Amino acid sequence: MSLRDIHQSRLATNGIELNVAQQGEGPLVLLLHGFPESWYSWRHQFAPLAQAGYHVAAPDMRGYGKSDRPQEISAYNQVEVMRDVIGLIPALGHDTAVVIGHDWGAPTAWGCALHYPEQVTAVGALSVPFMPRSPAAPMAVMREVFKGQFFYQLYFQEPGVAEAEFERDIRTALRKFLVLGAGETDLVGRPAPRPDGDLLSALPNPKVLPAWLTEADLDFYTAEFERSGMRGPLNYYRNHDLTWQLTAGAPQQIRQSAMFVAGAKDGVIAMAGDALQKLPERVPNLRINELIPGIGHWTQQEAPAAVNNALLRFLADVSKVTKSAGSTS
């Protein structure tokens, strides 16, 4: 795989600058990464989409990689993150975009479609199905559901704690965390951390990486997080309630053409079974809804061929719908 045709530059949007990787010409497809990743998590998608006639762009989200890293925790709420993404569309020379997200990028993509329907013509998500705004503040619910248990999102809430654990040895921490979420790991058989424990200490340090993650890939991620630190990425988890407050009255359905793909062994899918079941009614124009057997959380990295196939089918379908709508106007 060659990355030499992918070009990076910093673009101004929403009062900050984001580093954006780009390739190709045509309709804009924005790819949004999750935690703890970077634009590089979409490395397998650039060439196939660009060759199919799309302008592919993947930012380092705020707080990551070479992008700006606002200091305030509240700066990482989803309303601000969505504004970053929507501001990239004109910055990249377009009026509209198809927005696809993975992990934290998935709720951002869903949110962009929900709140900016004029700019987001179609939407896709990997790993995290659409969930409308809950009637109750999410942190109180989360603390009640996981009372007396270790849950990583609760562990991430205290500023500085998870940062210190990850940053003691970024490479080892990433190695453990990425392999933990992969399809090769038996999450059901893994002992749960103590309620007062940390995330990584009890995890084995894998001697051999899975085929989808090379030492060179790990080198890239390690260098990125040694540059950026973990504060910004972890701050996304610290804004559940603020995002909830700022999105009162949000629509409950996604109206655009949409796609959803996840790994059948993704731990998120295990937790979000109800959301997956209700996805077709919450996203009535869902064109693709697929689980990839044997694949874990890092969908587009673990199964690039299957994801690319789904993306290309979806984009071709969206193009047909757009042309059909244009011909009847």
Secondary structure, DSSP 4 states (H G I P E B T S, - for coil): ---TT-EEEEEEETTEEEEEEEE--SSEEEEE--TT--GGGGTTTHHHHHHTT-EEEEEPPTTSTTS---SSGGGGSHHHHHHHHHHHHHHTT-S-EEEEEETTHHHHHHHHHHH-TTTEEEEEEESS---PPPSS-HHHHHHHHTTTS--HHHHTTSTTHHHHHHHTSHHHHHHHHHHHTSTTS-TTTSPPPPTTS-SSTTS---SS--TTS-HHHHHHHHHHHHHH-SHHHHHGGGGHHHHHHHTTT--SS--SEEEEEEETT-HHHHH-HHHHHHHHHHSTTEEEEEEETT--S-HHHHSHHHHHHHHHHHHHHHHHHHHHHHHT-
